[in-house]
Amino acid sequence: MRYYLLVVDDEKNTREGLRQALERDDRVVFTAADGREALDQVQERVFDVVITDLRMPRMDGLQLLEAIQERGMDTAVILLSGYGTIETAVEAMRRGALDFITKPVNLGELELRLSKVLGQKQLALEHESLKEQIKERFGLDNMVGRSQKMIQVFETIRQIAPSKSTVLITGETGTGKELVAYAIHAGSPRKNKLFQPVNCAALPESLLESELFGHERGAFTGAVKQKKGYFEVADGGTVFLDEIGEISLAVQVKLLRILEQRQFERVGGTNTLSIDVRVVAATNADLEALVRQGQFREDLYYRLKVVTLDLPPLRERREDIPLLAETFLKQFAEENRKGPMRFEPETLERLKEYPWPGNVRELRHLIEQMVLLSHSSTLTPKDLPGKYQVEPSKEYIEIPQGTSLRSAERKIILQTLRQQGGNRTRTAEILGIGRRTLIRKLQEYGVGDEE
């Protein structure tokens, strides 16, 4: 694979020196003398990384960064400046710069950061390839995400789908459990048979038993004829039991027999029926706690969790929020014949700051609402309903004059970590660095490994 880099600097010696230093067999390095010239090149060719000076005539580095983002280009931007201040660095990162390096440039440091960026690009490409394979095989265009956690979810789906094993999907409401269940079904040998979803929480106990296992005529008042249940109808296919923690102990007994013996009787019946179904269950409850409380059978719990797949909440994969939002925006704009629509960068920042208790489902509904109510092709922060008007964190961190860059960096990292209650993953996301990088820096500062 070849990577394309663009070095932008109004000083010829600097840009030529960087070009020579960064060129490799797998890298092609172009140069530009200012932001305008760089933007012309960016519009003609896809660059993996743009390394640009901050202060330049005609168009400076921040303006170039904004122009690249407005055009929706998947290009990482590293800013260089001989006038580096903490405020400038924070502002650059807030606007979307991948990194900020002070001049004179330490080539070793630049090479390390560039190698990391290109490594992430390679990982993203591999993930896109995996996602395309899943989409091609499963037809799941709505499964969107580039975060490491979602890559792991996609990979697990690929591994477990062909098997016959029972699967337990855990995760908060709105994380996409039914979508994942269908992906498992669609990737299995049962894909041409029925996928039957059942919301166990939506049905009362008496009705749930009849819906799952069917009933004989006269089994209860109103049972005027025989009825097949979901398990019988889905013979050869997959039954998805959502909110499995809500079923009664009586229904749990019959479900356990399905899993162990593949047999059951209809409600009010005596004939034993045999079936071949795969069970995929899901819950947002703590089943282990329900087992301890005597509300869920321990033997059923262990039969269900042959394979467990945990879906992360949206707040733990905030880097996926812009991608999800853009996907939903395109979908609903097309459905409602609104024409091409876009977000202002600040709107996406507000979306990334919101905690999303309803997860992907809540985000999807919000974008649909914004598309329907908007009178413009550009969605601004003013288009967000009141509760989503979350200002990006601007808590002041005082850096005394004369503080070295290393000391300032240490103070920013440690104070951000304190503000996030010691949550290193969230701290790394806010600072725009990798979690491993954060841990390495904390070790340099003498901070222990404990969370």
N, C-alpha and C positions, 0 to 999 in steps of 0.2 A: 504494500500500500504506500502511495506517495502523499505527502502532506504539502499543502500550499500555505506559505507564510507571506505576510506583507509587513515590511518595516517602513514606518513613516517618521521622518525627522527632517527639519529644515536645514540641519547641518550635514553637509555632504559626507564629511569624514566619519561622522557618527553612524549614519545609515549604511555606508559602504563597509565600515568596520563590523557592524552587526550582521550584515548580509554574509560576509566572509566567515564570521565566527559561527553562524547558525546553519550554514549549508551542510547537508549530508546527502548520502546516496538516496535516501528516502524523503528528502525535503527539497522543495523548490522555493527559493526566497526572492520575492519581488521587492522593489523599493518605490517610495513616493516622497516628494519634497514637502508636501503639505496635505491638509485634510481634504481639500477639493480634488487634488490629483488622486489621492487614495480612494475617495468615494467613486470616482470614475472607474478605477480598476476593480473595485469591489462589485460594481454593477455589471461588469463584464465577465468576472470570474469568481468562482466560489472559493473563498479562503477559509482555512481551518482556524488560523490565528492571525490577528492584526496586532502588531507591537508598535505603539504610537507615542510620540512625544506629546506632552500636555500643551505646552505653549508653542504655537506656530501661527504664521500669518494666514489670512483668508478664512481658515477653518481650524479651530484648535482640536485637541484630542477628545475633550468631552462632547463637543459638537459632532465629531465624527462618530463617537460611540452612540450618541442618540440617533444619528442618521442610520447607522447599521441596525439598531434595534427597531426603528420605525419601519424598516423594510422587511422585518421578520427574518433576518438572516441568521443562520445557525453558526455564527462566527464568534469565537472567544476574543476578547479585547484585553490586552495588557497595556497599562499606561506607564510611561516613563516621565520623570520630571526632575530637573535640577533645582526646583523650588519647592521640594516636598514639605508639606506640613501635615500634621495628623488630621486636621479638618478636611484638607483636600483629599487625602487618602480615603477617609470615611465617606466623603461625598461621592467619590469616584466609585467605590464599592457599592454604595447605596443605589447608584444609577445603573449598575449592572456590569461594571468592569470586573474582570475575573481576578486581576491582581494589580498592584501598584508598586512600582520599583523606583527608588531614587537614583539619580545620576550623581557621580559617574557610575555606570552600570557595572556591577560585578558579574562577569560573564559566567562564572561557575554557578552563581545563584540563579541567573536568568535561565541557564540550561536546565537546572533542576526543575524550575517551575514550568518551563516549556515542556519538558519530558512528561511531567505529571499531566499537563493539559492534553497532550497528544495521546497519552495512555488512556485518559478518560474518553477521548474521542473514539479511540479504537474499541473500548468497552461499549460505548453507546452504539457504535455500528454493529457490533456483535449482538447487542440486545435488540436492535431494530431488525436484524436478520432473524433472530429467534422469534420476535413478535410477528414478523411477516409469515414465518412458518406456521405459527399458531393460528393466525388469521386465515391463512390459506387452508389449513386443515380443519379449523373449528368455525370459521366465519365470524370471528369476534372483533368487530371493528371498534367496539366501545371499551375494550380493555386497553387503557392508555396509561403509560407510565414509563419513566426512564430511571427512576430511583433504584438503588440497589435492592431495596426490599421488594419492589415489584418484579424486578428481574428474577429474584429467587422464587416468587410466586409463579411466574410464567414457567420457569424451569421445573418446578415441582409438578405443575399441571402436566407438562410434557412427559414426565417420568411415570406418574401414577395413572394417567388416563387409560392406557391399554390394559391395565390389570383388572381383576374382578373384585379387588379389595373394597371393603366399606370405607368411606371417607367421612371424617368429621371436620367441618369448616367452622372456625371460630372467628369472631370479630364483631366490632360494634355495628349497630344499625346503620345501614346505608353504605357499607364498605364494598358491596358487590358480591355477596355470598351466592346469590342465585345465578349470577352471571358465571362465576367460577364453577359452580355445580354443572351448569350446562356445558361449559368448556370440557369438563371431565367426561361427560356423557358423549359429546360430539367427537372426542378423540378416542373413543373406545370402540370395540367391535359391535357395541349395541347402538351405534349412532343412527342406524336406519329404523330403530324401534322407538317406542314412545318415551319421551322425557316428561314425567308427571310431577310438577311441583305441588306441594301441599303446605299451606301455612297453618301449622298446628295451633298457633295462638289465636287464630281467627275463628275457630270452630269450638262450640261447647263440647264437653267430654262425651256426652251421649251421641251427638252427631258425628264427632271425629271418628269414633270406633266404627260406625256404620259406613262412613266415607272411605276409610282405609281398607276395611275388610269385607264390606258389603253386608247385605242382610237377606234373610229368607222372607217370603210372604208371611205376614202375621207375626213377625218377630216382635213387633211393638205397635202401639196405636199409630195408624197412618201408614204402616208398611203393607200396602195393598198389593204389591208385587215384588218378585225377587229383584235384587239389584246387585250388580258386580261392584266391588270396591276398587280403589285406586291400584292396589297391588295386583289384583287379578287382571285389570284392564291393561296394566303396564307390563304384563308378562313378557320377558325377553328384553325389556328395556331398563330404565332407571327411574326410581322414585326419589324425589328430593324432599326431605322432611325439614322444613324451615321452622325455627324456634322449637327444637326438639325438647328443650327443657320444660316446655309447658304441658307435656302430655301427662295424663294421670298414671298412677302405678298399675292400674288394671290394663290400660292400653300398653304400658311398657312390657308387661308379661307376654302379650300376644306378639309384640314387635320383636322381643328377644327370640321367640320361637321361629319367627320369619328368618332372622339372621342365622340361627343355629341349624334349623331343620328345613328351611324353605317350605314350611307348611303352615296352614291356618284353617279355621272354620269361619264361615260367615256368621254374623250375629243371628242367633236363633236357629242355627243349623247344626247338624251332627256329622255331615260328610266332610272328611279332611281333603283339602285341596292342596296340590303342590304347584309351586311357581318358581320361576327363575328370574329374579330381579336383582339389580344392584342398588344398594341403598347409599345415598349421600345425604348426610344430615348436617344441619347448621344451627348455631346458637350464638347469642350474645350474652348468655348467662355463664356463670362459673359452675360447670357441672360437678366438679370435685366438691365444691361447697354444698351443692344440693345432695350429693351422695352422703356427705357427713351429716346433713340434717335429716336424712331418711326420706327425702323427697324424690330421689332418683336412684334406681337400682344400680348397684355397683357392677354386677355382671353385665348389664346392658351397656353401661358406660365403657367398659373395657372392650366389649364387642364393637362398639361404634368407633372407638379411636384407634382402629388398626393403622390408619394413616390420618394424621392431623395436619391441617393446613390453616395457619393463622394469617388473617388479612390485616394489614396495618391500618390504623385510622389515618385520615387525610392529614391531620396535624403532624404526623410523624414522617410524612413524605411531602413536605411543603414544596420541594423542587418540582413536583408533578403538577402543582396547582395551575401555573400558567398554561401548560400543555393541555390539561383537561379543560380549562376555561376556553382556550382557543378552539379546541375540538367541538365543544358544545356550542360555542358562538357560531361556528361555520354551519353546524347541523341545523340549528334553529333559524338562522338567517335564511338558509336555503328552503327550509320547510315553510317559512312564512313569507317567502318571496321578497325579502328585504334588500337583496343585493349584498355585495361584499361589505362586511363590517369589521371593525378593529377596536382594540382597547387602547386607551392612553396608558403609557407605562405606569403612571401613578395608580391607575385603577387596579392593575395587576398586583402592585405592591400592597394595596389595601386588602385584596383577596388573600394574599399570602400571610397577612398579619392576623386574619380572623381565625378563631379556634375550630370552626366547623364541627360542632357536636353532631350534626346530621350527616357528616362525611360527604362522599361523592354525590349521593342522592340530593343532599341539600344544595351543593354547588350547581348541580344540573338544573334544579328547579329555579335557582336564582338567575342563572344565565338565560333561561327560557323567559322568565318574567322581564328581565332587562331588555331583551330583544323585542318582546311584544309591546312594551311601553315606550321604547326609545323613538324619538323623532329625528335622530341623527345616525349617521353611519359610524360615528365614533362614540364609544361608551366611556364616559368620564366618571370620576369619583362621585359627581353629583347624581349620576344615574343609580347609584347604590342605595337601597333602602336604609333607613336610619340605623338599624342595629349592625349593619355592615360598614358603617362609617368609622372604621378603626384607623386612627392616625398611626403611620409607621413610627416605631419607637425612636424618640429623639432625646432620651434622657442624657443630660449633660455629664460628660466625663472631663474633669479638670486636669489639664496637662500644664504644669508650670513651665514658664519660658526657660529655655536652655536645657530642657530634658532631652536626653539622647533618644534616637528613634527606637532602640531596643528597649529602653526603660518605658517609653510611651506605649509600645506594643504590649509589654508585660502588663501595664496598668489597664489597658483597654480589655485585654483578654480576661484578666482576673475579675475585673468589675462586671463584665458581661456575664461571666460564669456565675457570679454571686446573684446578679439580677435574674438569672434563669434558675435559681435554686439548686445550682450544681449540675443541672442537666447538660451534659457535654454534647450530646447530639444536637440539641436546640441551639446551644452556644455556637457550635461550628457552623450551623445553618445561618445564624444571624451575622457572623463574621465573614461568611463566604469562603470558608476554608474546609478542607476535609477533616473528618473526625480524627484520623490518625495524625494529621498535622497538628491538630489541637493538643492531642495527648503528648506528642513529642515536645511541643513547646512547654506544656505544663511540667513535664519531667525536667526540662531545662531550668524551669523556675523553682524546682524542688517541691512541686505539688505532687502528692501521692496518687496512685492509680485508682483509689477507691472512688466510687461514684458519690 
